[in-house]
Amino acid sequence: METTKKKENKLVAFAKESYAELRKVVWPSKEDVISSVKVVIISTVIIAAVLGLIDVLLLLGVQAIF
């Protein structure tokens, strides 16, 4: 069974290694983030509109049958 000291050392080592890895990350620029957000919002609106249209058409089809 590991002692508390060994567990603490592993936790500290993990935190240090994680911090070192995060410093290597190439973060996107503000313009890249804004561009990506625009793409996501526009895609979401288009998909919502298509699904809404399909829903309305199916509703009208079911109402016509019954």
N, C-alpha and C positions, 0 to 999 in steps of 0.2 A: 504494500500500500504506500502510495506517495505521501510525502509529508506536505504540510501546508506551505512550507518554504519553497519546495520544488514547484508546486502548482503556481505560486506567485511568480516565480522566475519564468515559467513558461508563459504566463499571462503577460508579463512585462516584455518578454522577447517578441511575443505575437504582436503587441501594440507597436513596438519599435519597427518591426518588419512591415507592418501594415502602413505605418506612416511613411516609411521609405518608399514603398511601392506607390503610394498616392502622390508622392513628389515627382515620380516618373511619368505620370499621366499627362497626356497632351489634351488640355481642356479646350472645348470648342470656343470660338470667339462669340461675342454677343450677337453679331450679325448672323452667324451660323445658327445659333439657337433661335433667333427670331424667325429666320427663314423656315426652319424645321417646324416651329410652332404654327406658322401660317399654313404649311402643307397639311399638318394634322387637323387643324380646325376646318379647312376647306374640304378635306377628305371626309371628315365626320359629318359635315353639313350635307354633302352630296349623298353619302350613304344613307343618312337619315331620310332625305327626300325620296330616294329610290325605295327604301323600305316602306315609307308612308304611302307612296303611290301603289305599291304592291298590296298593302293592307287595304286600301280603299277599293282597289279593283276586286280583291277577293271578297270583301264585304258586299260589294254590289252584285257580284256573281252569286254568292250564297243567298242574298235577299231575292234575287231574280228566280232562283230555283225554288225557294220555300216561300 
